[in-house]
């Protein structure tokens, strides 16, 4: 079966769902997941952002760009648990990378990960307990909400960027929101708000993970 970008987008959304609880649950080195970014299309990758839990400084964050295709099975994508195992390994002890694998994005250090050189770290007792409880309370379903969450980035005090797509369109829209705002109203109206061109940020947005950016901070 030949993979399409729709398949990649669906896998990115599934990965986000699994990794969400790690904004509160530390990784082995004590850092936390601060974001999951959909790599610019058509790349079959996902970018996981890690760092101290309360940091708001981009250069304190690491972005791990993880290919979802494997050499042995290029027509299959890494699953959410595979990605989490790699992220755990990358956040265990000191890691050294050649300069050819180091880059920057949005002021953050970006590492191009070679999964073949990483031994994934399996889930711990707390992770397994969470899986049991999540499955019983929120059973896994193929059906995704609309808009569909493709990624997020915790940007600092009371700021978060959402990455979503809408209906059948896999084009990613960024939306800056204020978590302390009117969440119920915002979530109910999000599908229409991301279509309002007058809310679009003009000029260079310095974010390769979305095609356009909507400012909903003061909504």
C-alpha beads as a LAMMPS data file, in Angstrom:
LAMMPS data file: protein, C-alpha beads

219 atoms
218 bonds

1 atom types
1 bond types

-500.0 500.0 xlo xhi
-500.0 500.0 ylo yhi
-500.0 500.0 zlo zhi

Masses

1 110.0

Atoms # bond

1 1 1 0.000 0.000 0.000
2 1 1 1.356 3.423 -0.973
3 1 1 1.169 5.941 1.844
4 1 1 -0.442 9.299 1.175
5 1 1 -0.094 12.571 3.052
6 1 1 -3.573 11.901 4.476
7 1 1 -2.097 8.804 6.156
8 1 1 0.778 10.866 7.551
9 1 1 -1.589 13.559 8.848
10 1 1 -3.747 10.942 10.561
11 1 1 -0.695 9.409 12.226
12 1 1 0.507 12.818 13.420
13 1 1 -2.894 13.400 15.048
14 1 1 -2.798 9.970 16.721
15 1 1 0.687 10.689 18.091
16 1 1 -0.509 13.973 19.596
17 1 1 -3.315 12.172 21.423
18 1 1 -0.915 9.726 23.076
19 1 1 1.723 12.281 24.047
20 1 1 -0.626 14.857 25.576
21 1 1 -0.358 13.631 29.161
22 1 1 3.409 14.136 29.117
23 1 1 2.935 17.880 29.476
24 1 1 2.360 16.903 33.132
25 1 1 4.243 13.597 33.363
26 1 1 8.046 13.961 33.278
27 1 1 10.294 12.115 30.881
28 1 1 13.236 10.126 32.327
29 1 1 15.519 13.188 32.555
30 1 1 12.877 15.288 34.322
31 1 1 11.971 17.297 31.236
32 1 1 8.453 17.436 29.856
33 1 1 6.870 17.431 26.436
34 1 1 6.187 21.065 25.597
35 1 1 4.826 20.525 22.126
36 1 1 4.223 18.211 19.205
37 1 1 4.646 19.842 15.811
38 1 1 3.457 18.525 12.440
39 1 1 6.505 18.585 10.178
40 1 1 5.999 20.642 7.013
41 1 1 4.430 18.566 4.222
42 1 1 5.081 16.280 2.511
43 1 1 7.624 15.033 5.072
44 1 1 6.614 11.861 6.917
45 1 1 7.916 13.132 10.238
46 1 1 6.815 14.497 13.566
47 1 1 8.630 17.015 15.756
48 1 1 8.443 16.585 19.519
49 1 1 9.446 19.539 21.701
50 1 1 10.878 18.862 25.165
51 1 1 12.175 21.088 27.929
52 1 1 11.675 22.267 31.507
53 1 1 8.012 22.315 32.466
54 1 1 7.642 26.051 32.982
55 1 1 10.104 27.480 30.499
56 1 1 8.998 30.156 28.057
57 1 1 12.392 30.678 26.412
58 1 1 12.803 28.991 22.999
59 1 1 16.524 28.317 23.423
60 1 1 15.719 26.233 26.528
61 1 1 13.748 23.813 24.343
62 1 1 14.788 20.885 22.161
63 1 1 12.937 19.813 19.041
64 1 1 13.348 16.170 18.069
65 1 1 12.481 15.561 14.415
66 1 1 11.561 11.890 14.143
67 1 1 10.969 10.212 10.763
68 1 1 7.823 8.114 10.760
69 1 1 8.993 5.824 7.967
70 1 1 11.457 3.058 8.734
71 1 1 14.156 1.694 6.448
72 1 1 12.917 -1.873 6.870
73 1 1 9.252 -1.026 6.226
74 1 1 9.036 2.294 4.329
75 1 1 5.322 1.821 3.628
76 1 1 4.519 1.572 7.333
77 1 1 4.590 4.438 9.803
78 1 1 5.910 4.415 13.341
79 1 1 3.064 4.310 15.829
80 1 1 2.490 6.645 18.782
81 1 1 4.110 4.221 21.240
82 1 1 7.145 3.872 18.961
83 1 1 7.590 7.646 18.917
84 1 1 7.143 7.899 22.682
85 1 1 9.771 5.188 23.218
86 1 1 12.234 7.132 21.059
87 1 1 11.486 10.392 22.894
88 1 1 12.046 8.659 26.238
89 1 1 15.411 7.356 25.025
90 1 1 16.463 10.776 23.743
91 1 1 15.612 12.264 27.128
92 1 1 17.627 9.722 29.111
93 1 1 21.156 10.775 30.006
94 1 1 23.535 12.827 27.869
95 1 1 23.111 12.736 24.103
96 1 1 25.793 13.720 21.589
97 1 1 24.945 14.499 17.963
98 1 1 27.066 15.413 14.969
99 1 1 26.759 18.993 13.742
100 1 1 25.116 17.738 10.541
101 1 1 22.091 16.677 12.591
102 1 1 21.721 19.947 14.500
103 1 1 19.578 22.802 13.218
104 1 1 17.255 25.486 14.575
105 1 1 13.560 26.197 14.146
106 1 1 11.594 29.060 15.711
107 1 1 14.559 29.824 17.977
108 1 1 14.688 26.246 19.300
109 1 1 17.457 23.702 18.772
110 1 1 16.314 21.021 16.334
111 1 1 17.863 17.551 16.163
112 1 1 17.305 15.367 13.098
113 1 1 16.907 11.966 14.756
114 1 1 17.955 8.698 13.157
115 1 1 15.611 6.139 14.771
116 1 1 17.917 3.317 13.687
117 1 1 20.499 4.636 16.165
118 1 1 18.105 4.960 19.108
119 1 1 17.098 2.118 21.418
120 1 1 13.528 2.979 22.493
121 1 1 12.729 3.030 26.198
122 1 1 9.568 1.127 27.057
123 1 1 6.719 2.371 29.240
124 1 1 6.976 2.404 33.003
125 1 1 4.435 1.352 35.602
126 1 1 2.765 4.776 35.661
127 1 1 2.501 4.811 31.873
128 1 1 0.784 1.438 31.856
129 1 1 -1.574 2.537 34.617
130 1 1 -2.440 5.627 32.590
131 1 1 -3.119 3.473 29.517
132 1 1 -5.568 1.314 31.465
133 1 1 -7.418 4.297 32.923
134 1 1 -7.486 6.246 29.655
135 1 1 -8.806 3.262 27.716
136 1 1 -11.605 2.695 30.213
137 1 1 -12.654 6.348 30.313
138 1 1 -11.810 7.487 26.772
139 1 1 -11.841 4.409 24.520
140 1 1 -9.701 4.769 21.413
141 1 1 -11.685 5.591 18.301
142 1 1 -10.749 6.174 14.679
143 1 1 -13.125 9.127 14.622
144 1 1 -11.315 12.425 15.170
145 1 1 -12.910 15.723 16.210
146 1 1 -13.259 18.542 13.714
147 1 1 -11.104 20.613 13.788
148 1 1 -8.526 17.864 14.206
149 1 1 -5.566 18.575 16.481
150 1 1 -2.339 17.958 14.568
151 1 1 -0.016 19.538 17.118
152 1 1 0.510 22.127 19.818
153 1 1 3.239 24.257 21.379
154 1 1 3.203 25.593 24.938
155 1 1 4.800 28.986 24.408
156 1 1 4.995 30.348 27.931
157 1 1 2.770 31.969 30.525
158 1 1 -0.820 31.758 29.301
159 1 1 0.079 31.219 25.641
160 1 1 -0.378 28.138 23.493
161 1 1 -0.321 27.570 19.753
162 1 1 -2.674 24.954 18.350
163 1 1 -2.093 23.274 15.004
164 1 1 -5.317 22.014 13.460
165 1 1 -6.804 20.977 10.170
166 1 1 -10.450 21.178 9.199
167 1 1 -12.890 18.853 7.441
168 1 1 -11.156 16.995 4.576
169 1 1 -8.335 19.530 4.201
170 1 1 -4.959 18.442 5.643
171 1 1 -3.531 21.975 5.402
172 1 1 -2.453 22.959 8.920
173 1 1 -3.690 26.188 10.479
174 1 1 -1.977 27.627 13.549
175 1 1 -4.079 29.322 16.219
176 1 1 -2.635 31.240 19.158
177 1 1 -4.885 30.973 22.209
178 1 1 -4.888 32.008 25.856
179 1 1 -5.565 28.992 28.133
180 1 1 -7.017 31.252 30.831
181 1 1 -9.577 32.666 28.397
182 1 1 -13.157 31.662 27.653
183 1 1 -12.322 28.062 26.787
184 1 1 -15.837 26.682 26.388
185 1 1 -16.808 29.391 23.924
186 1 1 -13.463 29.211 22.117
187 1 1 -13.610 25.461 21.585
188 1 1 -17.214 25.630 20.416
189 1 1 -16.388 28.323 17.866
190 1 1 -12.919 27.159 16.802
191 1 1 -13.976 25.542 13.526
192 1 1 -15.454 28.818 12.293
193 1 1 -12.814 31.097 13.838
194 1 1 -9.964 29.469 11.925
195 1 1 -11.764 30.326 8.688
196 1 1 -12.033 34.048 9.482
197 1 1 -9.430 35.749 7.322
198 1 1 -9.595 38.996 9.284
199 1 1 -8.069 37.191 12.266
200 1 1 -5.115 35.977 10.225
201 1 1 -1.679 37.245 11.264
202 1 1 -0.185 39.218 8.387
203 1 1 3.416 39.119 7.273
204 1 1 6.116 36.606 8.159
205 1 1 4.998 34.265 10.953
206 1 1 8.306 32.377 11.337
207 1 1 6.543 29.050 11.754
208 1 1 7.013 26.383 9.063
209 1 1 4.474 24.065 10.708
210 1 1 1.362 25.908 9.517
211 1 1 0.196 27.561 6.313
212 1 1 -1.371 30.488 8.158
213 1 1 -1.689 31.723 11.733
214 1 1 -4.852 32.927 13.455
215 1 1 -4.646 35.197 16.507
216 1 1 -7.273 34.202 19.084
217 1 1 -5.399 35.380 22.183
218 1 1 -7.866 38.179 22.902
219 1 1 -10.968 36.395 21.660

Bonds

1 1 1 2
2 1 2 3
3 1 3 4
4 1 4 5
5 1 5 6
6 1 6 7
7 1 7 8
8 1 8 9
9 1 9 10
10 1 10 11
11 1 11 12
12 1 12 13
13 1 13 14
14 1 14 15
15 1 15 16
16 1 16 17
17 1 17 18
18 1 18 19
19 1 19 20
20 1 20 21
21 1 21 22
22 1 22 23
23 1 23 24
24 1 24 25
25 1 25 26
26 1 26 27
27 1 27 28
28 1 28 29
29 1 29 30
30 1 30 31
31 1 31 32
32 1 32 33
33 1 33 34
34 1 34 35
35 1 35 36
36 1 36 37
37 1 37 38
38 1 38 39
39 1 39 40
40 1 40 41
41 1 41 42
42 1 42 43
43 1 43 44
44 1 44 45
45 1 45 46
46 1 46 47
47 1 47 48
48 1 48 49
49 1 49 50
50 1 50 51
51 1 51 52
52 1 52 53
53 1 53 54
54 1 54 55
55 1 55 56
56 1 56 57
57 1 57 58
58 1 58 59
59 1 59 60
60 1 60 61
61 1 61 62
62 1 62 63
63 1 63 64
64 1 64 65
65 1 65 66
66 1 66 67
67 1 67 68
68 1 68 69
69 1 69 70
70 1 70 71
71 1 71 72
72 1 72 73
73 1 73 74
74 1 74 75
75 1 75 76
76 1 76 77
77 1 77 78
78 1 78 79
79 1 79 80
80 1 80 81
81 1 81 82
82 1 82 83
83 1 83 84
84 1 84 85
85 1 85 86
86 1 86 87
87 1 87 88
88 1 88 89
89 1 89 90
90 1 90 91
91 1 91 92
92 1 92 93
93 1 93 94
94 1 94 95
95 1 95 96
96 1 96 97
97 1 97 98
98 1 98 99
99 1 99 100
100 1 100 101
101 1 101 102
102 1 102 103
103 1 103 104
104 1 104 105
105 1 105 106
106 1 106 107
107 1 107 108
108 1 108 109
109 1 109 110
110 1 110 111
111 1 111 112
112 1 112 113
113 1 113 114
114 1 114 115
115 1 115 116
116 1 116 117
117 1 117 118
118 1 118 119
119 1 119 120
120 1 120 121
121 1 121 122
122 1 122 123
123 1 123 124
124 1 124 125
125 1 125 126
126 1 126 127
127 1 127 128
128 1 128 129
129 1 129 130
130 1 130 131
131 1 131 132
132 1 132 133
133 1 133 134
134 1 134 135
135 1 135 136
136 1 136 137
137 1 137 138
138 1 138 139
139 1 139 140
140 1 140 141
141 1 141 142
142 1 142 143
143 1 143 144
144 1 144 145
145 1 145 146
146 1 146 147
147 1 147 148
148 1 148 149
149 1 149 150
150 1 150 151
151 1 151 152
152 1 152 153
153 1 153 154
154 1 154 155
155 1 155 156
156 1 156 157
157 1 157 158
158 1 158 159
159 1 159 160
160 1 160 161
161 1 161 162
162 1 162 163
163 1 163 164
164 1 164 165
165 1 165 166
166 1 166 167
167 1 167 168
168 1 168 169
169 1 169 170
170 1 170 171
171 1 171 172
172 1 172 173
173 1 173 174
174 1 174 175
175 1 175 176
176 1 176 177
177 1 177 178
178 1 178 179
179 1 179 180
180 1 180 181
181 1 181 182
182 1 182 183
183 1 183 184
184 1 184 185
185 1 185 186
186 1 186 187
187 1 187 188
188 1 188 189
189 1 189 190
190 1 190 191
191 1 191 192
192 1 192 193
193 1 193 194
194 1 194 195
195 1 195 196
196 1 196 197
197 1 197 198
198 1 198 199
199 1 199 200
200 1 200 201
201 1 201 202
202 1 202 203
203 1 203 204
204 1 204 205
205 1 205 206
206 1 206 207
207 1 207 208
208 1 208 209
209 1 209 210
210 1 210 211
211 1 211 212
212 1 212 213
213 1 213 214
214 1 214 215
215 1 215 216
216 1 216 217
217 1 217 218
218 1 218 219
